[in-house]
Amino acid sequence: MTSIPYINLSEQWKQERAELLPIIEAVLSSGQYIGGNEVNIFEENVAKLCGVKYAVSLNSGTDALVFGLSAIGVRPGDEVITPPNSFIASTSAITHLKAKPVFVDVGDDQNIDSLKIEKAITSKTKAIMPVHLTGRIADMNTIMNIANKYSLPVIEDSAQAIGSKYDGKNSGSIGRVGCFSTHPLKNLNACGDGGFLTTNDENIYKQISSLKNHGLVDRNTVEKFGYVSRMDSLQAAILNYRLQKLPDLIEKRRRNAAAYTSMLDSRNIFIPKDRDIEFNTYHTFVIQVDKRDELKSYLMSKGIETSIHYPIPIHLQPASKSLGYKIGDFPMTENQANRILTLPIHQYLREDELGKIAESVNSFYK
Ligand SMILES: *Cc1c(COP(=O)(O)O)cnc(C)c1O
């Protein structure tokens, strides 16, 4: 029996049901199931939230990455620099364009180590794709300096970092494009798949808006064969409703993170510090510990569900075999893969539950 679940979507529905049902009803009775007002409003809302001129709603965060990479000019044979510890989609998006992921190890905070990027640049490098893992924005000042020096576009994998800020800038507004997911497990979550792309580039906006809809430029004209990757009107309506709740949700997660940081014993538990210039939205709360697997089982025995993001680094996945990487290539990532544990941090956690989790973790190391 899990008494403290890692994530609690049924509690979310319970709390939102009375307000969400009429919204869902309105979409269903309107007959407008694809495109339309809710989708247009969603695009305006998220463009504003991210501080960019344009947002394109899509069917998933993965599609945002694939379309984004293509729009910034990544072609077969090109190399894209990215970290090996992310959700698998960051890398798979690169391979779908028949481009080659070139991994760069991470730092203490699980984000790409910006000081190692320059060494990985070759004549084939076409783009840099940092991932803002856990809700923490990568070291974008350094990354943008390198990108500008070599004239490389930057694509931000912002799937875990909606609303995050860094040095006064919003997640998804720093590189040429930003890619977001509204998957049910993300901080801004739909009741199904969804995602969007942000940019200040009108051409990219127009191109992807057309590509996601068969390549249509008007009702009957196709300039370039496209795909089907539209956001459902129903999901857009749910997201528009939940966008109003996002600031409160982020505040709760930040408060939970601060509570953990003050309660957890820093002698046994490593928590990367937030930099002064950043606003972390804590999509996940990841600690780094010895005896991770034993701790995970111990917590489970106390009814506390945890998770691991991610247990197998991407360069060691069976799917990465042809890339030619081996164990030992990225020591930080590999070391962290055995030490990271994600504690529940969702907005429905109660104070007593937080206390129980922290106390249980501390007592395991006593
Ligand atoms: C969730 C996620 C994605 C993919 O998003 P989907 O909407 O599931 O396609 C990509 N990158 C990262 C870092 C993610 O966490």
The ligand as an SDF file (V2000), in Angstrom:
LIG
                    3D

 15 15  0  0  0  0  0  0  0  0999 V2000
    8.7360   14.7440  -21.0800 C   0  0  0  0  0  0  0  0  0  0  0  0
    9.9880   15.1170  -21.7540 C   0  0  0  0  0  0  0  0  0  0  0  0
   10.0970   15.1600  -23.1570 C   0  0  0  0  0  0  0  0  0  0  0  0
    9.0430   14.6440  -24.0820 C   0  0  0  0  0  0  0  0  0  0  0  0
    7.7830   15.1540  -23.9400 O   0  0  0  0  0  0  0  0  0  0  0  0
    6.5260   14.3390  -24.4950 P   0  0  0  0  0  0  0  0  0  0  0  0
    5.4190   15.3360  -24.4360 O   0  0  0  0  0  0  0  0  0  0  0  0
    6.3050   13.1800  -23.6000 O   0  0  0  0  0  0  0  0  0  0  0  0
    6.8150   13.9320  -25.8900 O   0  0  0  0  0  0  0  0  0  0  0  0
   11.2870   15.6050  -23.7020 C   0  0  0  0  0  0  0  0  0  0  0  0
   12.3270   15.9780  -22.9450 N   0  0  0  0  0  0  0  0  0  0  0  0
   12.2700   15.9400  -21.5960 C   0  0  0  0  0  0  0  0  0  0  0  0
   13.4490   16.3940  -20.8030 C   0  0  0  0  0  0  0  0  0  0  0  0
   11.1130   15.4990  -20.9560 C   0  0  0  0  0  0  0  0  0  0  0  0
   11.0760   15.4500  -19.6280 O   0  0  0  0  0  0  0  0  0  0  0  0
  1  2  1  0
  2  3  1  0
  2 14  2  0
  3  4  1  0
  3 10  2  0
  4  5  1  0
  5  6  1  0
  6  7  2  0
  6  8  1  0
  6  9  1  0
 10 11  1  0
 11 12  2  0
 12 13  1  0
 12 14  1  0
 14 15  1  0
M  END
$$$$
